[in-house]
Amino acid sequence: MFDAKKLLDQFLGSQVPGMSGSVRDRAGQFGDIAKNNPLKTAGLAAVLLGTKTGRNLAGNALTIGGLAAIAGLGYTAYKNYQAGKDPANTSIPALPELLPPPTDSPFSPQASTVTNDFALALVRAMIAAAKADGHIDNSERALIMDKIKLSGLGSEAEDFIERELANPTDIDALVAAARTEEQKVEIYTASRLAIEPDNRAERGYLDLLAGRLGLADALVDHIEATVASAKV
């Protein structure tokens, strides 16, 4: 089995081959690599979506890592929800200033519940959201896979993405993968990160997912506000 956590990093554009050193060093290297190979800095989300949303995710998640970015956003939203704050007045620092959750939090990427299988579920959630509006037909899927094969993921990860794109979304499996309240928040956060729900199909999918996960409306509002703030 391939490393799903690494794939999640690459999905958000935070893990770019050939980059190392400090955050400042990596930022400079990112600019150089972007000039020579835009695909490697775009992140797989941008390849799937081809939108400004995907491109913004790449830069934002660059220095924190894909799993940590999702966990950090989910943790922030959950903390504000529990504190009874108003989502309309909530803002967060832009990534990468957003910090990962504390190591003793269930949201921490180092928590025992964050297995390779759960990281894979987060990738599945993002792909499912990308497919929600039905724009990925057979021809579009072929174009996406042509681009993904250039990214150097490896055949096993490529086959996984191709299957996820081709098969109907299994929302039951996504819901079952979330065994804790925190994981439910992260599944929804990853899904919301992948898209801007600017049509009925996308909005309807997110609403269905939230309902199936059993997330309180106020908590969903906090996740929405937190992710929207991060994308600005």
Helices and strands as residue ranges (DSSP letters): H 4-11, H 23-36, H 38-42, H 44-49, H 52-60, H 66-82, G 87-89, H 116-131, H 138-148, G 149-151, H 155-166, H 171-177, H 181-194, H 200-213, H 217-231
